[in-house]
Amino acid sequence: MQPEQIGVRVIEDVSDICVTRLIPHRAPILLLDGLGDYLPGQSLTAFKHVKDDEFWAGGHFPGFPVMPGVLVTEALAQTCAAYMALENRGNHEKPGMYVLLRTNVRYPKPVLPGANLTMNVTLDQASSALHIFKVKAMNGKQVCVRGEISVGIAAAEKMKA
């Protein structure tokens, strides 16, 4: 698919890129089903279909499953990491690990099985060691989570105990 131009920026459809090529997460903690639009230097959209057989569904809460807010936040953090990996394409140095440092999010609506979440992350500030994103998870037109996430970059060897 051809990129779509917005002003001087180009939206890139990255839906054909496998999420696992960008981030190290795997089932059952990989919480992204796919990617959508990527605006280099600015934003990324990712998707998650919340199924009724998710690993948390039987216990949070029995008879009325609600996706834990921390998992929706993790899906947003994975979207931030995928954005950072896309930004790092072509850099042959190892980028290190993307580490969630801080969250400031609100949960105005619960996420229930059957939801089709769209995660939007927009870069707000960046330095060599820290990226701050404005984040939002939506089910259709309904905002389920919104706020800010800070992600750092750490050398993988420093992450080992």
DSSP file (Angstrom, degrees, kcal/mol; ACC not computed):
  #  RESIDUE AA STRUCTURE BP1 BP2  ACC     N-H-->O    O-->H-N    N-H-->O    O-->H-N    TCO  KAPPA ALPHA  PHI   PSI    X-CA   Y-CA   Z-CA
    1    1 A M              0   0    0      0, 0.0    12,-0.2     0, 0.0     0, 0.0   0.000 360.0 360.0 360.0 139.5    0.0    0.0    0.0
    2    2 A Q        -     0   0    0      1,-0.1     2,-0.0    10,-0.1    11,-0.0  -0.532 360.0-106.9 -76.7 140.0    1.3    3.5   -0.9
    3    3 A P        -     0   0    0      0, 0.0     2,-0.5     0, 0.0     9,-0.2  -0.352  30.3-129.8 -63.0 147.7    1.9    5.9    2.0
    4    4 A E  E     -A   11   0A   0      7,-1.8     7,-3.5     2,-0.0     2,-0.3  -0.873  19.6-131.7-102.2 130.2   -0.6    8.7    2.4
    5    5 A Q  E     -A   10   0A   0     -2,-0.5     2,-0.4     5,-0.2     5,-0.2  -0.635  21.1-176.6 -86.7 137.1    0.7   12.2    2.6
    6    6 A I  E >  S-A    9   0A   0      3,-3.7     3,-2.3    -2,-0.3     2,-0.3  -0.950  70.3 -52.2-126.8 108.6   -0.5   14.7    5.3
    7    7 A G  T 3  S-     0   0    0     -2,-0.4    -2,-0.0     1,-0.3     0, 0.0  -0.473 120.4 -27.3  59.3-123.4    1.2   18.0    4.8
    8    8 A V  T 3  S+     0   0    0     -2,-0.3    -1,-0.3    -3,-0.1     2,-0.2   0.471 125.5  88.6 -99.4  -4.4    4.9   17.1    4.6
    9    9 A R  E <   -A    6   0A   0     -3,-2.3    -3,-3.7    30,-0.0     2,-0.5  -0.643  68.0-142.2 -93.4 153.0    4.5   14.0    6.7
   10   10 A V  E     -A    5   0A   0     -5,-0.2     2,-0.5    -2,-0.2    -5,-0.2  -0.963   5.3-141.2-119.2 125.2    3.7   10.6    5.3
   11   11 A I  E     -A    4   0A   0     -7,-3.5    -7,-1.8    -2,-0.5     2,-0.5  -0.726  20.5-155.3 -81.0 129.0    1.4    8.1    7.0
   12   12 A E  E     -B   38   0B   0     26,-3.4    26,-2.6    -2,-0.5     2,-0.8  -0.925  11.4-137.0-109.9 127.1    2.7    4.6    6.5
   13   13 A D  E     +B   37   0B   0     -2,-0.5     3,-0.3    24,-0.2    24,-0.2  -0.741  27.4 172.8 -80.6 112.0    0.4    1.6    6.7
   14   14 A V    >   +     0   0    0     22,-2.8     3,-1.9    -2,-0.8    21,-0.2   0.082  39.5 117.2-108.6  22.5    2.4   -1.0    8.8
   15   15 A S  T 3  S+     0   0    0      1,-0.3    20,-0.2    21,-0.2    -1,-0.2   0.710  71.9  59.1 -64.5 -19.6   -0.4   -3.5    9.0
   16   16 A D  T 3  S+     0   0    0     -3,-0.3     2,-0.5    20,-0.1    -1,-0.3   0.489  84.4  96.1 -88.1  -2.4    1.7   -6.1    7.1
   17   17 A I  S <  S-     0   0    0     -3,-1.9    18,-0.3    18,-0.0     2,-0.3  -0.776  79.2-125.6 -89.9 127.3    4.5   -6.0    9.7
   18   18 A C    >   -     0   0    0     -2,-0.5     3,-1.9     1,-0.1     4,-0.4  -0.554  11.3-137.6 -72.3 129.2    4.3   -8.7   12.3
   19   19 A V  G >> S+     0   0    0     -2,-0.3     3,-2.0     1,-0.3     4,-2.0   0.859 101.2  62.8 -55.3 -38.7    4.3   -7.3   15.8
   20   20 A T  G 34 S+     0   0    0      1,-0.3    -1,-0.3     2,-0.2    -2,-0.1   0.603  93.7  62.6 -70.2  -9.1    6.7  -10.0   17.0
   21   21 A R  G <4 S+     0   0    0     -3,-1.9    -1,-0.3     1,-0.1    -2,-0.2   0.637 112.1  37.7 -81.8 -15.1    9.4   -8.7   14.6
   22   22 A L  T <4 S+     0   0    0     -3,-2.0    -2,-0.2    -4,-0.4    -3,-0.1   0.789 121.2  31.2-104.8 -36.5    9.3   -5.4   16.5
   23   23 A I  S  < S-     0   0    0     -4,-2.0    -1,-0.2     2,-0.1    55,-0.0  -0.892  70.2-128.7-127.1 155.6    8.9   -6.4   20.2
   24   24 A P        +     0   0    0      0, 0.0    -4,-0.1     0, 0.0     6,-0.1   0.543  67.0 119.3 -82.1  -5.5   10.1   -9.4   22.2
   25   25 A H        +     0   0    0     -6,-0.1     2,-0.3     4,-0.1    -2,-0.1  -0.270  37.7 179.1 -65.6 145.0    6.7  -10.2   23.8
   26   26 A R    >>  -     0   0    0      1,-0.0     3,-1.6     5,-0.0     4,-0.7  -0.895  34.0 -30.6-137.3 167.0    5.1  -13.6   23.1
   27   27 A A  T 34 S+     0   0    0      1,-0.3     4,-0.1    -2,-0.3    -1,-0.0  -0.274 118.1  25.5 -56.7 143.4    1.9  -15.3   24.1
   28   28 A P  T 34 S+     0   0    0      0, 0.0    -1,-0.3     0, 0.0    27,-0.2  -0.992 133.2  36.8 -91.6   2.0    0.3  -15.1   26.6
   29   29 A I  T <4 S+     0   0    0     -3,-1.6     2,-0.7     2,-0.0    -2,-0.3   0.556  84.7 105.3 -95.0  -6.1    1.6  -11.6   27.3
   30   30 A L     <  +     0   0    0     -4,-0.7    45,-0.1     1,-0.1   -10,-0.0  -0.651  46.8 178.9 -69.5 116.4    1.7  -10.4   23.7
   31   31 A L        +     0   0    0     -2,-0.7     2,-0.4    43,-0.1    -1,-0.1   0.232  46.7  87.5-110.9  12.1   -1.4   -8.1   23.8
   32   32 A L        -     0   0    0      1,-0.1    16,-0.2    16,-0.1     3,-0.1  -0.943  46.3-173.6-113.9 133.3   -1.4   -6.7   20.3
   33   33 A D        -     0   0    0     14,-3.3     2,-0.3    -2,-0.4    15,-0.2   0.744  68.6 -29.7 -90.6 -27.6   -3.0   -8.4   17.3
   34   34 A G  E     - C   0  47B   0     13,-1.3    13,-2.7   -16,-0.1    -1,-0.3  -0.990  56.4-106.1-175.8 173.4   -1.7   -6.0   14.7
   35   35 A L  E     + C   0  46B   0    -18,-0.3    11,-0.3    -2,-0.3     3,-0.1  -0.760  24.6 177.8-114.6 160.4   -0.6   -2.6   13.7
   36   36 A G  E     +     0   0B   0      9,-2.9   -22,-2.8     1,-0.3     2,-0.3   0.165  54.4   6.4-126.2-115.1   -2.3    0.1   11.6
   37   37 A D  E     -B   13   0B   0    -24,-0.2     8,-1.8   -23,-0.1     2,-0.4  -0.586  54.9-168.1 -84.7 138.3   -1.1    3.6   10.7
   38   38 A Y  E     -BC  12  44B   0    -26,-2.6   -26,-3.4    -2,-0.3     6,-0.2  -0.994   7.0-166.5-125.4 124.3    2.4    4.8   11.6
   39   39 A L  E >>  - C   0  43B   0      4,-2.7     3,-2.6    -2,-0.4     4,-1.9  -0.903  31.6-124.2-109.6 100.6    3.3    8.5   11.3
   40   40 A P  T 34 S+     0   0    0      0, 0.0   -30,-0.1     0, 0.0     4,-0.0  -0.104  92.7  10.6 -50.2 134.6    7.1    8.6   11.6
   41   41 A G  T 34 S+     0   0    0     42,-0.1    81,-0.0     1,-0.1    42,-0.0   0.476 134.6  47.2  78.0   1.6    8.3   10.8   14.3
   42   42 A Q  T <4 S-     0   0    0     -3,-2.6    81,-3.3     1,-0.3     2,-0.3   0.635 101.8 -13.0-138.0 -57.6    4.7   11.2   15.7
   43   43 A S  E  <  -CD  39 122B   0     -4,-1.9    -4,-2.7    79,-0.2     2,-0.3  -0.953  33.0-155.7-157.2 166.6    2.4    8.2   16.2
   44   44 A L  E     -CD  38 121B   0     77,-2.0    77,-2.4    -2,-0.3     2,-0.4  -0.988  11.0-150.7-147.9 145.8    1.3    4.6   15.8
   45   45 A T  E     + D   0 120B   0     -8,-1.8    -9,-2.9    -2,-0.3     2,-0.3  -0.957  18.4 177.9-116.2 137.0   -2.0    2.8   16.0
   46   46 A A  E     -CD  35 119B   0     73,-2.4    73,-3.1    -2,-0.4     2,-0.3  -0.891  14.5-138.3-134.0 166.3   -2.3   -0.9   17.1
   47   47 A F  E     -CD  34 118B   0    -13,-2.7   -14,-3.3    -2,-0.3   -13,-1.3  -0.928  15.1-179.7-132.1 149.8   -5.3   -3.3   17.5
   48   48 A K  E     - D   0 117B   0     69,-2.0    69,-2.7    -2,-0.3     2,-0.6  -0.940  15.4-153.5-147.4 123.6   -6.4   -5.9   20.0
   49   49 A H  E     - D   0 116B   0     -2,-0.3     2,-0.7    67,-0.2    67,-0.2  -0.893  22.2-140.3 -94.2 120.0   -9.6   -8.0   19.8
   50   50 A V        -     0   0    0     65,-3.0    64,-3.9    -2,-0.6     2,-0.2  -0.724  21.7-161.1 -86.8 114.6  -10.5   -9.0   23.4
   51   51 A K    >   -     0   0    0     -2,-0.7     3,-1.1    62,-0.2     6,-0.1  -0.546  26.7-122.9 -96.0 159.8  -11.7  -12.6   23.4
   52   52 A D  T 3  S+     0   0    0      1,-0.2    -1,-0.1    -2,-0.2    -2,-0.0   0.543 109.1  58.6 -79.7  -5.3  -13.8  -14.3   26.0
   53   53 A D  T 3  S+     0   0    0      4,-0.1    -1,-0.2     3,-0.0     5,-0.1   0.114  73.1 139.6-108.4  21.8  -11.1  -17.0   26.5
   54   54 A E    X   -     0   0    0     -3,-1.1     3,-1.4     1,-0.1     4,-0.5  -0.263  68.7-107.7 -60.1 153.4   -8.3  -14.6   27.4
   55   55 A F  T 3  S+     0   0    0      1,-0.3     3,-0.2   -27,-0.2    -1,-0.1   0.736 118.8  44.3 -60.0 -24.1   -6.1  -16.0   30.2
   56   56 A W  T >> S+     0   0    0      1,-0.1     4,-1.5     2,-0.1     3,-1.2   0.588  88.7  90.3 -92.9 -13.0   -7.5  -13.5   32.7
   57   57 A A  T <4 S+     0   0    0     -3,-1.4     7,-0.2     1,-0.3    -1,-0.1   0.792  82.0  53.6 -63.5 -32.5  -11.2  -13.9   31.8
   58   58 A G  T 34 S+     0   0    0     -4,-0.5    -1,-0.3    -3,-0.2     3,-0.2   0.725 119.8  30.5 -75.2 -19.9  -12.1  -16.7   34.2
   59   59 A G  T <4 S+     0   0    0     -3,-1.2     2,-0.2     1,-0.2    -2,-0.2   0.511  98.5  80.5-118.2  -5.7  -10.8  -14.9   37.3
   60   60 A H  S  < S-     0   0    0     -4,-1.5     6,-3.0     1,-0.4    -1,-0.2  -0.625 126.3 -18.7-133.1  75.6  -11.3  -11.2   36.8
   61   61 A F  S >  S-     0   0    0      4,-0.4     3,-2.2    -2,-0.2    -1,-0.4   0.668  76.8-133.6-121.5 143.7  -14.2  -11.4   37.5
   62   62 A P  T 3  S+     0   0    0      0, 0.0    -4,-0.1     0, 0.0    -3,-0.1  -0.286  98.1   8.2 -55.6 127.5  -16.0  -14.7   37.5
   63   63 A G  T 3  S+     0   0    0     -5,-0.0    -5,-0.1    -3,-0.0    -4,-0.0   0.185 136.0  49.5  86.8 -18.0  -19.4  -14.3   35.7
   64   64 A F  S <  S-     0   0    0     -3,-2.2     2,-0.1    -7,-0.2    -6,-0.0  -0.502  79.6-160.6-149.9  73.3  -18.5  -10.7   34.6
   65   65 A P        -     0   0    0      0, 0.0    -4,-0.4     0, 0.0     2,-0.4  -0.353  11.0-179.6 -65.9 132.3  -15.0  -10.7   33.0
   66   66 A V        -     0   0    0     -6,-3.0    46,-0.2   -10,-0.2     3,-0.1  -1.000  33.4-116.0-129.8 127.9  -13.4   -7.3   32.8
   67   67 A M        -     0   0    0     44,-3.3    44,-0.5    -2,-0.4     5,-0.1  -0.477  41.4-109.3 -63.6 124.4   -9.9   -6.9   31.2
   68   68 A P    >>  -     0   0    0      0, 0.0     4,-1.6     0, 0.0     3,-1.2  -0.289  18.6-129.1 -57.6 136.9   -7.6   -5.7   34.0
   69   69 A G  H 3> S+     0   0    0      1,-0.3     4,-2.6     2,-0.2     5,-0.2   0.837 107.9  61.2 -55.7 -35.6   -6.6   -2.1   33.5
   70   70 A V  H 3> S+     0   0    0      1,-0.2     4,-1.9     2,-0.2    -1,-0.3   0.829 103.8  50.2 -63.8 -30.5   -2.9   -3.0   34.0
   71   71 A L  H <> S+     0   0    0     -3,-1.2     4,-2.3     2,-0.2    -1,-0.2   0.861 109.1  49.5 -76.4 -35.6   -3.2   -5.3   30.9
   72   72 A V  H  X S+     0   0    0     -4,-1.6     4,-2.0     2,-0.2    -2,-0.2   0.913 112.3  49.5 -65.1 -40.6   -4.8   -2.5   28.8
   73   73 A T  H  X S+     0   0    0     -4,-2.6     4,-2.5     1,-0.2    -2,-0.2   0.902 109.2  51.9 -62.9 -40.6   -1.9   -0.3   30.0
   74   74 A E  H  X S+     0   0    0     -4,-1.9     4,-2.7     2,-0.2    -2,-0.2   0.893 106.7  53.4 -62.5 -40.0    0.5   -3.0   29.0
   75   75 A A  H  X S+     0   0    0     -4,-2.3     4,-1.7     2,-0.2    -1,-0.2   0.902 110.4  47.5 -61.3 -40.0   -1.0   -3.2   25.5
   76   76 A L  H  X S+     0   0    0     -4,-2.0     4,-2.2     2,-0.2    -2,-0.2   0.904 110.9  51.0 -66.1 -40.7   -0.5    0.6   25.2
   77   77 A A  H  X S+     0   0    0     -4,-2.5     4,-2.4     1,-0.2    -2,-0.2   0.884 108.5  52.0 -64.1 -38.3    3.1    0.2   26.4
   78   78 A Q  H  X S+     0   0    0     -4,-2.7     4,-2.4     2,-0.2    -1,-0.2   0.867 107.9  52.3 -64.7 -35.4    3.7   -2.5   23.8
   79   79 A T  H  X S+     0   0    0     -4,-1.7     4,-2.4     2,-0.2    -2,-0.2   0.908 108.6  50.4 -65.4 -41.3    2.3   -0.1   21.2
   80   80 A C  H  X S+     0   0    0     -4,-2.2     4,-2.5     2,-0.2    -2,-0.2   0.923 110.9  49.1 -60.1 -44.5    4.8    2.5   22.4
   81   81 A A  H  X S+     0   0    0     -4,-2.4     4,-2.3     1,-0.2    -2,-0.2   0.892 110.1  50.7 -63.5 -40.1    7.6   -0.1   22.1
   82   82 A A  H  X S+     0   0    0     -4,-2.4     4,-2.4     2,-0.2    -1,-0.2   0.907 109.6  51.5 -63.9 -40.9    6.5   -1.0   18.6
   83   83 A Y  H  X S+     0   0    0     -4,-2.4     4,-2.4     2,-0.2    -2,-0.2   0.941 110.6  48.1 -58.1 -48.0    6.6    2.7   17.7
   84   84 A M  H  X S+     0   0    0     -4,-2.5     4,-1.3     1,-0.2    -2,-0.2   0.876 110.8  51.0 -64.1 -37.1   10.1    3.0   19.1
   85   85 A A  H  < S+     0   0    0     -4,-2.3     4,-0.4     2,-0.2    -1,-0.2   0.897 109.7  50.1 -65.9 -40.4   11.2   -0.1   17.1
   86   86 A L  H >< S+     0   0    0     -4,-2.4     3,-1.2     1,-0.2    -2,-0.2   0.903 109.4  51.5 -63.2 -40.3    9.8    1.3   13.9
   87   87 A E  H 3< S+     0   0    0     -4,-2.4    -1,-0.2     1,-0.2    -2,-0.2   0.802 108.9  52.7 -63.7 -28.2   11.6    4.6   14.6
   88   88 A N  T >< S+     0   0    0     -4,-1.3     3,-2.2    -5,-0.2    -1,-0.2   0.436  78.0 128.2 -90.7  -1.1   14.8    2.6   15.0
   89   89 A R  T <  S+     0   0    0     -3,-1.2     3,-0.1    -4,-0.4    -3,-0.0  -0.270  73.4  25.1 -55.8 139.6   14.5    0.7   11.7
   90   90 A G  T 3  S+     0   0    0      1,-0.3     2,-0.7     2,-0.0    -1,-0.3   0.222  90.6 116.7  89.2 -16.5   17.7    0.9    9.7
   91   91 A N    <   -     0   0    0     -3,-2.2    -1,-0.3     1,-0.1    -3,-0.0  -0.784  50.5-162.7 -84.9 117.4   19.8    1.5   12.8
   92   92 A H        +     0   0    0     -2,-0.7     2,-0.2    -3,-0.1    -1,-0.1   0.509  60.6  95.3 -85.3  -3.2   22.2   -1.4   12.9
   93   93 A E  S    S-     0   0    0      1,-0.1    -2,-0.1     2,-0.0    -3,-0.0  -0.590  92.2 -98.9 -80.4 149.4   23.1   -0.9   16.6
   94   94 A K        -     0   0    0     -2,-0.2     3,-0.1     1,-0.2    -1,-0.1  -0.554  29.5-151.4 -67.3 126.0   21.1   -2.9   19.1
   95   95 A P        -     0   0    0      0, 0.0     2,-0.2     0, 0.0    -1,-0.2   0.680  30.8-135.9 -75.3 -15.7   18.5   -0.5   20.5
   96   96 A G        -     0   0    0     57,-0.1     2,-0.4     2,-0.1    59,-0.2  -0.491  40.1 -40.3  91.1-168.0   18.3   -2.2   23.9
   97   97 A M  E     -E  154   0B   0     57,-3.7    57,-2.5    -2,-0.2     2,-0.6  -0.774  49.1-130.8 -99.4 141.4   15.1   -3.0   25.8
   98   98 A Y  E     -E  153   0B   0     -2,-0.4     2,-0.5    55,-0.2    55,-0.2  -0.835  30.5-166.1 -91.0 122.5   12.2   -0.7   26.0
   99   99 A V  E     -E  152   0B   0     53,-2.7    53,-3.2    -2,-0.6     2,-0.5  -0.937  22.1-126.7-119.9 126.9   11.2   -0.4   29.6
  100  100 A L  E     +E  151   0B   0     -2,-0.5    51,-0.2    51,-0.2     3,-0.1  -0.590  34.1 170.9 -69.3 120.9    8.0    1.0   31.0
  101  101 A L  E     -     0   0B   0     49,-2.8     2,-0.3    -2,-0.5    50,-0.2   0.810  56.3  -1.7-102.3 -40.3    9.0    3.7   33.5
  102  102 A R  E     -E  150   0B   0     48,-1.4    48,-3.0     2,-0.0     2,-0.4  -0.996  53.3-162.3-156.7 145.1    5.9    5.5   34.5
  103  103 A T  E     +E  149   0B   0     -2,-0.3    46,-0.2    46,-0.2     2,-0.2  -0.973  11.1 178.2-129.0 148.0    2.2    5.6   33.8
  104  104 A N  E     +E  148   0B   0     44,-2.5    44,-1.9    -2,-0.4     2,-0.3  -0.695  34.9 148.2-142.4  85.6   -0.4    8.3   34.4
  105  105 A V  E     -E  147   0B   0     42,-0.3     2,-0.3    -2,-0.2    42,-0.2  -0.861  34.7-149.7-127.0 156.3   -3.6    6.8   33.0
  106  106 A R  E     -E  146   0B   0     40,-2.8    40,-1.8    -2,-0.3    -2,-0.1  -0.902   7.8-148.8-121.9 152.0   -7.4    6.9   33.6
  107  107 A Y        +     0   0    0     -2,-0.3    38,-0.2    38,-0.2    37,-0.1  -0.727  23.9 165.7-122.2  78.9   -9.9    4.2   33.0
  108  108 A P  S    S+     0   0    0      0, 0.0    36,-0.2     0, 0.0    -1,-0.1   0.782  70.4  26.6 -69.6 -25.6  -13.2    5.8   32.1
  109  109 A K  S    S-     0   0    0     35,-0.9     2,-0.1    33,-0.1    33,-0.0  -0.997  83.8-115.2-137.7 141.2  -14.9    2.7   30.7
  110  110 A P        -     0   0    0      0, 0.0     2,-0.6     0, 0.0    35,-0.1  -0.365  23.5-128.7 -71.6 155.0  -14.3   -1.1   31.3
  111  111 A V        -     0   0    0    -44,-0.5   -44,-3.3    33,-0.1     3,-0.1  -0.934  32.1-175.1-105.8 118.1  -12.9   -3.3   28.6
  112  112 A L    >   -     0   0    0     -2,-0.6     3,-2.0   -46,-0.2   -62,-0.2  -0.731  37.4 -79.3-111.0 157.2  -15.1   -6.4   28.2
  113  113 A P  T 3  S+     0   0    0      0, 0.0   -62,-0.2     0, 0.0    -1,-0.1  -0.285 118.5  40.6 -53.0 141.2  -14.7   -9.5   26.0
  114  114 A G  T 3  S+     0   0    0    -64,-3.9   -63,-0.1     1,-0.4     2,-0.1   0.161  84.1 134.2  99.4 -15.6  -15.8   -8.7   22.5
  115  115 A A    <   -     0   0    0     -3,-2.0   -65,-3.0   -65,-0.1     2,-0.7  -0.390  48.5-149.4 -66.5 142.2  -14.2   -5.3   22.5
  116  116 A N  E     -D   49   0B   0    -67,-0.2    24,-0.8    -3,-0.1     2,-0.2  -0.876  23.1-157.0-110.7  94.3  -12.1   -4.3   19.5
  117  117 A L  E     -DF  48 139B   0    -69,-2.7   -69,-2.0    -2,-0.7     2,-0.5  -0.513  12.6-163.0 -79.7 137.3   -9.5   -2.0   21.0
  118  118 A T  E     -DF  47 138B   0     20,-2.6    20,-2.4    -2,-0.2     2,-0.6  -0.986  10.9-156.9-114.3 118.8   -7.7    0.6   19.0
  119  119 A M  E     -DF  46 137B   0    -73,-3.1   -73,-2.4    -2,-0.5     2,-0.5  -0.862   8.6-171.3 -99.4 124.3   -4.5    1.8   20.7
  120  120 A N  E     -DF  45 136B   0     16,-3.2    16,-1.9    -2,-0.6     2,-0.4  -0.969   3.8-178.3-115.9 125.3   -3.2    5.2   19.7
  121  121 A V  E     -DF  44 135B   0    -77,-2.4   -77,-2.0    -2,-0.5     2,-0.4  -0.987   3.1-172.1-123.6 134.4    0.1    6.4   20.9
  122  122 A T  E     -DF  43 134B   0     12,-2.6    12,-2.8    -2,-0.4     2,-0.3  -0.990  27.7-120.1-127.7 126.3    1.5    9.8   20.1
  123  123 A L  E     + F   0 133B   0    -81,-3.3    10,-0.2    -2,-0.4     3,-0.1  -0.474  34.1 171.0 -66.4 127.0    5.1   10.9   20.9
  124  124 A D  E     +     0   0B   0      8,-3.3     2,-0.3     1,-0.4     9,-0.2   0.797  66.0   0.4-103.2 -44.9    4.9   13.9   23.2
  125  125 A Q  E     - F   0 132B   0      7,-1.7     7,-2.8     2,-0.0    -1,-0.4  -0.987  64.6-172.4-145.0 150.5    8.6   14.3   24.3
  126  126 A A  E     + F   0 131B   0     -2,-0.3     2,-0.3     5,-0.2     5,-0.2  -0.998  11.2 163.3-148.1 143.1   11.8   12.4   23.5
  127  127 A S        -     0   0    0      3,-2.4    -2,-0.0    -2,-0.3     0, 0.0  -0.801  57.9 -86.5-137.7-176.7   15.4   12.3   24.5
  128  128 A S  S    S+     0   0    0     -2,-0.3     3,-0.1     1,-0.2    25,-0.0   0.779 127.1  25.9 -66.6 -24.2   18.1    9.6   24.0
  129  129 A A  S    S+     0   0    0      1,-0.2    24,-1.2    23,-0.1     2,-0.4   0.564 121.3  45.3-114.9 -11.8   17.0    7.8   27.2
  130  130 A L  E     - G   0 152B   0     22,-0.2    -3,-2.4     2,-0.0     2,-0.4  -0.996  50.2-172.7-143.7 134.4   13.3    8.6   27.7
  131  131 A H  E     -FG 126 151B   0     20,-2.8    20,-3.0    -2,-0.4     2,-0.5  -0.995  10.5-159.2-124.4 132.7   10.2    8.9   25.5
  132  132 A I  E     -FG 125 150B   0     -7,-2.8    -8,-3.3    -2,-0.4    -7,-1.7  -0.953  13.6-169.0-114.2 127.9    6.9   10.2   26.8
  133  133 A F  E     -FG 123 149B   0     16,-3.1    16,-2.2    -2,-0.5     2,-0.5  -0.904  23.9-137.3-118.6 141.7    3.7    9.3   24.9
  134  134 A K  E     -FG 122 148B   0    -12,-2.8   -12,-2.6    -2,-0.4     2,-0.3  -0.856  39.1-166.9 -85.7 131.6    0.1   10.5   25.1
  135  135 A V  E     +FG 121 147B   0     12,-2.6    12,-2.1    -2,-0.5     2,-0.3  -0.900  20.5 176.0-129.3 152.3   -1.9    7.3   24.9
  136  136 A K  E     -FG 120 146B   0    -16,-1.9   -16,-3.2    -2,-0.3     2,-0.5  -0.952  12.4-161.7-154.7 134.3   -5.5    6.3   24.3
  137  137 A A  E     -FG 119 145B   0      8,-2.8     7,-2.9    -2,-0.3     8,-1.7  -0.981  21.0-175.4-115.6 127.7   -7.3    2.9   24.0
  138  138 A M  E     -FG 118 143B   0    -20,-2.4   -20,-2.6    -2,-0.5     2,-0.6  -0.929  27.4-154.8-126.6 147.2  -10.7    3.0   22.4
  139  139 A N  E >  S-FG 117 142B   0      3,-2.6     3,-1.9    -2,-0.4     2,-0.4  -0.935  81.1 -49.4-114.2 101.8  -13.5    0.5   21.7
  140  140 A G  T 3  S-     0   0    0    -24,-0.8   -22,-0.1    -2,-0.6    -2,-0.0  -0.593 123.4 -23.5  66.3-124.7  -15.2    2.0   18.7
  141  141 A K  T 3  S+     0   0    0     -2,-0.4     2,-0.5    -3,-0.1    -1,-0.3   0.395 117.2 103.5 -96.1   1.9  -15.8    5.7   19.7
  142  142 A Q  E <   - G   0 139B   0     -3,-1.9    -3,-2.6     1,-0.0     2,-0.5  -0.758  68.3-137.4 -93.4 122.2  -15.7    5.0   23.4
  143  143 A V  E     + G   0 138B   0     -2,-0.5    -5,-0.2    -5,-0.2     3,-0.1  -0.661  27.5 170.6 -77.3 122.1  -12.5    5.9   25.3
  144  144 A C  E     +     0   0B   0     -7,-2.9   -35,-0.9    -2,-0.5     2,-0.3   0.765  68.6  12.3 -99.8 -35.3  -11.6    3.1   27.7
  145  145 A V  E     + G   0 137B   0     -8,-1.7    -8,-2.8   -38,-0.2    -1,-0.4  -0.997  65.4 166.7-144.0 139.8   -8.1    4.3   28.8
  146  146 A R  E     +EG 106 136B   0    -40,-1.8   -40,-2.8    -2,-0.3     2,-0.3  -0.989  27.2  79.0-149.7 152.5   -6.3    7.6   28.3
  147  147 A G  E     -EG 105 135B   0    -12,-2.1   -12,-2.6    -2,-0.3     2,-0.4  -0.988  68.3 -48.2 156.7-142.5   -3.2    9.3   29.7
  148  148 A E  E     -EG 104 134B   0    -44,-1.9   -44,-2.5    -2,-0.3     2,-0.4  -0.992  33.2-167.7-139.4 139.6    0.5    9.3   29.5
  149  149 A I  E     -EG 103 133B   0    -16,-2.2   -16,-3.1    -2,-0.4     2,-0.5  -0.995   9.2-152.8-129.8 134.3    3.2    6.6   29.5
  150  150 A S  E     -EG 102 132B   0    -48,-3.0   -49,-2.8    -2,-0.4   -48,-1.4  -0.926  14.2-171.1-107.0 130.7    7.0    7.1   29.9
  151  151 A V  E     -EG 100 131B   0    -20,-3.0   -20,-2.8    -2,-0.5     2,-0.2  -0.975   1.5-164.6-124.3 133.4    9.3    4.5   28.2
  152  152 A G  E     -EG  99 130B   0    -53,-3.2   -53,-2.7    -2,-0.4     2,-0.5  -0.657  16.9-127.9-109.6 169.7   13.0    4.2   28.7
  153  153 A I  E     +E   98   0B   0    -24,-1.2     2,-0.4    -2,-0.2   -55,-0.2  -0.983  29.2 176.5-120.0 126.0   15.7    2.4   26.8
  154  154 A A  E     -E   97   0B   0    -57,-2.5   -57,-3.7    -2,-0.5     2,-0.2  -0.964  37.6-102.9-129.1 146.0   18.1    0.2   28.8
  155  155 A A    >>  -     0   0    0     -2,-0.4     3,-1.2   -59,-0.2     4,-0.7  -0.477  30.7-130.4 -64.6 133.3   20.9   -2.1   27.6
  156  156 A A  H >> S+     0   0    0      1,-0.3     3,-1.2     2,-0.2     4,-0.5   0.857 106.1  57.3 -56.3 -38.6   19.6   -5.7   27.6
  157  157 A E  H 34 S+     0   0    0      1,-0.3     3,-0.5     2,-0.2    -1,-0.3   0.775 102.3  55.6 -67.0 -24.5   22.7   -6.9   29.6
  158  158 A K  H <4 S+     0   0    0     -3,-1.2    -1,-0.3     1,-0.2    -2,-0.2   0.633  97.7  64.6 -79.9 -13.2   22.0   -4.4   32.3
  159  159 A M  H << S+     0   0    0     -3,-1.2     2,-0.2    -4,-0.7    -1,-0.2   0.671  81.8  95.4 -82.0 -17.9   18.5   -5.9   32.7
  160  160 A K     <        0   0    0     -4,-0.5    -3,-0.0    -3,-0.5     0, 0.0  -0.537 360.0 360.0 -78.4 139.1   19.8   -9.3   33.9
  161  161 A A              0   0    0     -2,-0.2    -1,-0.1     0, 0.0    -3,-0.0   0.465 360.0 360.0 -76.0 360.0   20.0   -9.8   37.6
